[in-house]
Amino acid sequence: MRTASPNETRALGKRLASLLREGDVLLLFGDLGAGKSEMTRGIAEGLGVRSTVTSPSFTILNVYDEGCVPLYHFDWYRLESAEELYEMGMDEYLGGDGIAVVEWPSQCPEAIPEAYLAVKLEPVGENEREITLTPMGGFRELHME
């Protein structure tokens, strides 16, 4: 799929949210500025989150629980080790009662769950993004219209 602006990336995230269910884990892959946060904002909007969604770069996790299901937004960019995640009770969030979105999952590969949806965002121009959704480890196929 291709988006031509940050708003289109957000709109794609909103459509994706309608296909998600409790326990789903999405890993967002892409360089700085690829659109991971815009995609997450769209997912949040699609779930009914009304508060401002910011990247949890310094806190590792932001929880948004005012939507139809909780949204757990992780940013693993500054992680020192998987221990940090386990100490904060990550097990309760990944595959739990909400939807988990993880930015920078490659920073802590040992914490990646078996089943997840890989969301790869690649810039193909100043505002255009090529977005690929790949179910991994038994994650179900999603059909985006």
C-alpha positions in Angstrom: 0.0 0.0 0.0 1.2 3.5 -0.7 0.3 6.7 1.1 1.0 10.2 -0.2 1.0 12.3 3.0 1.1 12.0 6.8 -2.7 12.4 6.8 -3.1 9.4 4.4 -0.7 7.3 6.7 -2.9 8.2 9.6 -6.1 7.3 7.7 -4.5 3.9 6.8 -3.8 3.4 10.5 -7.5 4.2 11.3 -8.7 1.6 8.8 -6.3 -0.9 10.2 -7.6 -0.3 13.7 -11.0 -1.6 12.5 -9.5 -5.0 11.9 -7.7 -5.3 15.2 -8.8 -7.1 18.3 -7.7 -7.5 21.9 -4.3 -9.1 22.3 -3.0 -8.0 18.9 0.6 -6.9 18.7 1.9 -4.6 15.9 5.6 -4.1 15.4 6.4 -0.9 13.4 9.6 -1.0 11.4 11.0 2.0 9.6 13.7 4.6 10.0 13.4 7.9 11.8 10.7 9.9 10.0 9.2 6.9 8.2 5.7 7.5 9.6 5.5 5.2 12.6 4.0 7.7 14.9 1.5 8.9 12.3 0.4 5.3 11.8 0.0 4.9 15.6 -2.0 8.1 15.7 -4.4 6.7 13.1 -4.7 3.4 15.0 -5.5 5.3 18.2 -8.1 7.4 16.4 -9.7 4.3 14.9 -9.9 2.8 18.4 -11.6 5.9 19.8 -8.6 7.5 21.6 -9.3 11.2 21.9 -6.1 12.3 23.7 -3.0 13.5 21.9 -0.8 10.5 20.9 2.9 11.2 21.3 5.9 9.0 20.8 6.9 7.5 24.2 10.6 7.9 23.5 11.5 8.7 27.1 8.9 6.8 29.0 9.0 3.6 26.8 5.2 3.1 27.2 2.1 5.3 26.9 -1.2 3.8 27.8 -4.4 5.1 26.2 -7.5 3.5 27.8 -10.3 5.8 26.7 -10.9 3.9 23.4 -12.9 0.8 22.8 -9.9 -1.3 23.9 -6.7 -0.1 25.6 -3.9 1.0 23.3 -0.4 0.2 24.6 2.1 2.4 22.6 5.7 1.3 23.1 8.9 2.9 21.9 11.9 0.6 22.4 14.5 3.0 20.9 16.2 3.9 24.1 16.0 0.5 25.8 19.1 -0.8 27.5 17.9 -4.4 27.8 14.8 -6.6 27.7 14.9 -6.5 31.6 13.6 -3.0 31.5 10.5 -4.2 29.7 9.9 -7.2 32.0 10.4 -5.0 35.1 7.6 -2.7 33.9 5.3 -5.7 33.4 5.4 -5.9 29.6 3.9 -9.4 29.7 0.6 -7.8 30.8 0.6 -5.5 27.8 1.8 -7.6 24.9 -1.0 -10.0 24.0 -3.1 -8.7 26.9 -6.5 -7.0 27.0 -5.6 -4.3 24.5 -3.7 -3.7 21.4 0.1 -3.1 21.6 1.9 -1.0 19.0 5.7 -1.2 19.3 8.0 1.3 17.6 11.7 0.3 17.1 11.2 -3.4 17.9 14.6 -4.3 16.5 16.2 -2.6 19.6 15.0 -5.5 21.7 14.5 -8.6 19.5 14.4 -11.0 22.5 11.2 -9.3 23.7 9.3 -9.7 20.4 6.4 -12.1 20.8 5.8 -15.1 18.6 2.8 -13.8 16.8 2.6 -10.2 15.6 1.8 -8.0 12.6 4.9 -6.5 11.1 4.2 -3.1 9.7 7.0 -1.8 7.5 7.0 1.9 6.6 9.4 3.0 3.8 9.7 6.5 2.5 9.6 6.6 -1.3 9.6 10.3 -1.6 9.3 13.4 0.6 5.8 12.5 1.8 5.1 9.1 0.1 5.3 5.9 2.1 5.2 2.3 1.0 3.5 0.4 3.8 3.6 -3.4 4.0 1.6 -5.5 6.5 3.1 -9.0 7.1 1.5 -11.4 9.6 4.2 -13.3 11.5 4.1 -16.4 13.7 0.4 -17.3 13.2 -1.0 -13.8 13.2 -4.1 -13.8 11.1 -4.3 -12.4 7.6 -5.8 -8.9 7.5 -7.6 -7.7 4.4 -7.3 -4.0 3.9 -9.9 -2.6 1.5 
